[in-house]
């Protein structure tokens, strides 16, 4: 086993067999140490693996699950035709993240990072309850119409359900004229209410 850093990922090149005994234990210990040390992006290059038995598959599955539990990702690359067939037969093809080449496996980490949703900007603004919209039915909660200071005019009036909890976890209902703080998130110029803390 040899390992090297490639674009922020750790590539472990394997040579030989993954079977019950010394080979399987060595791989298990290697991956366990990498994951425990905080490595989050690991690629196993299987190009020179000659044979994998059921115990070896168990070692790989165990490493995959351990990585997930630690917030890491383990990918397999350069699998031979026979090994791919084994994964299909054992229904493990859907468990592992398999890439054709080492380069594509490393690149896939960056792709995942690019696709991660960006955190929406948010701000907490003071507001005043302008109006309580009574419920037409007991099963439908009241709504409070709140004017926010500092928000774009188009989004100054925000309607939220008038069932809130205070800092003690007790349920409170807003009244007209109550001063509140509303946390809003902005996305493409739009602003939506996400929470409110009542201050009577």
N, C-alpha and C positions, 0 to 999 in steps of 0.2 A: 504494500500500500504506500503510495506517495501522494502528498497533497500540496496544493499551491493556491494562492489567491488569484482570482481572475475577476476583475471588475466588481469587487465587493463580495463575490461569492467564493466559497471554498470548494475547490474541485478535488475529489479524492479518486485517483486512478487505481483500479484494482487489477490484479494479475494473478491468475491461478483458478482456484475453486472456492466456492462458498458452501461448505459442508459441515456436518457434525464433527466436533473435535476442535483441534487447535485453530484451524482456519476460521471457523465460525465464531469462536470465542474472541479471537483477535479483532475481527471486524466489529463484533458487538462492543468490545471495550473501546475501540477507536471512535466509533460513532457516539457512544455514550459520553466519552470525554469531550468530544467536540460540542455536543448539544449542551452538556452541563456547563461548559466554559462560555456559553452565550453565542455560539455561532448560529446565525439565523438562516443563512442561505447555503445549502449544501448540495453538491452535485456528485453522484456516484457514476464515474465513467466505467462502464462494464465492457469496454471494447475487448479486453484481454481475459475475460472470464470464460473458462473452458466448461465449467459444470456447476450446477446449483442443485442441491438435493432439498428434500422437504424441510430439513432443519435449517438450511441456508435461507429458504424462503421465509421461515419463521423469524430468523434474525433480521431480515429486511423489513418485514411487517412490524416487528417490535420497534425497530429504529424509526420507522415512519410514524408510528403512534406516539413515540416518545418526543419526536420533533414537534408534532402538532400540539402536544400537551405543554411544550415549552415555548410556543409561539414561533417555532421555526418551520422551515419548509425543506423537504428532502426530495430531490428529483433524480431519476435514473436516466442515463443517456447511453447511446451506442450499444443497445441491446441486440444480440444476435437473433436470427430467425427462430432458432429452437427455444431460446429463453422467452421470446414473445409468445410463442405457441403455448408454453407452460403457463404463462400468466393468463392467457385466454382460457385454457382448460380449467385452471384453478379459480377462475373468476376474480383474479387479483389485478387484472388490467385496469379496472376502474378504481382500484385503491391507490395505486402508485401514479405519480405524475411522470410520464415517460416522454422523453424528447429524443428525436433522431440523432442529434449531434450534441457534443459538449457545448459548442458555441450557442446553439439554440436554447439549451437549458439555462445557461448563464443569462442570455438575453431575456428570457421569460421572466426573470425576477424584476428587471427594470420595467418590463411591460406591465406587470402587476402593480408596481408602484405608481406608474403613470395613470393607470385606470382607477386607482383608489380615489374615492370621492373627496374633494377638497373640503376642509371644514368651512362652514359658512360663517362669515363675519357676523358678530352679534353685538348688541349694545343694550344697556338698561337705561330706560328713559322714565322720567317722572310723568305721571298723568293724573287726571281727575275724572271720576265717574260722573258722566253727564246725565245718564238715563238708565233706569232699570227696565228691561223688557220682560214683562210678566209672561209666565209660561201658560200656554193654552191648555195644558194637560199636566196632571201631577207627575206623570212619568217623564216629562220633558223639563230639563232644568231651566231656570231663569238665565237670562243673559244680561251682561252689563255693557253699556256703550261707553267707551273710554276715549277721552281726547288726550293725545300724547304731546308733550312739549318737545320740540326739536325734530319731530318726524316730518317727512315731506307731507305737504298739505293733502295730497291724494290719500295718504294712509293715516291721517290723524285720528279718524274714528275707527276704533278697533272693537269688535264685539267678541266677548269671551263668555264662557259659561260662568254663571255666578255661583259657583261652588268651589271654594278655595280652601286651602289649609294654611294656618298661620305657622309661626316658628315653633310652636309647641305641638304641631300636628293636629290641632283642633280645627273642625270645620267652621268656616266663617262665611257670611254672605255680605257682599258689598252693598253700600247704600249710596244714594245720590250725594255728591259732594265729597265722597271719600277720596283721600289721596293715596295713590298706588304707585308702584314701580313695575314696569312691564319690560321684560326682556324680549327683544325682537331680533329676528335673523333677517339678513338681507341677501337676496339672490337675484341678479339681473334687474336691479332696481326695484324689486318687490319687497315688501316688508310684511311679515306675518307675526302675530302674537304667539308666543310659546309658553309663557308663564306669567303669573302676576302674584305679587305679594300685597295683601291688603293692609292698609294702615288707617285705622279709624281714629 
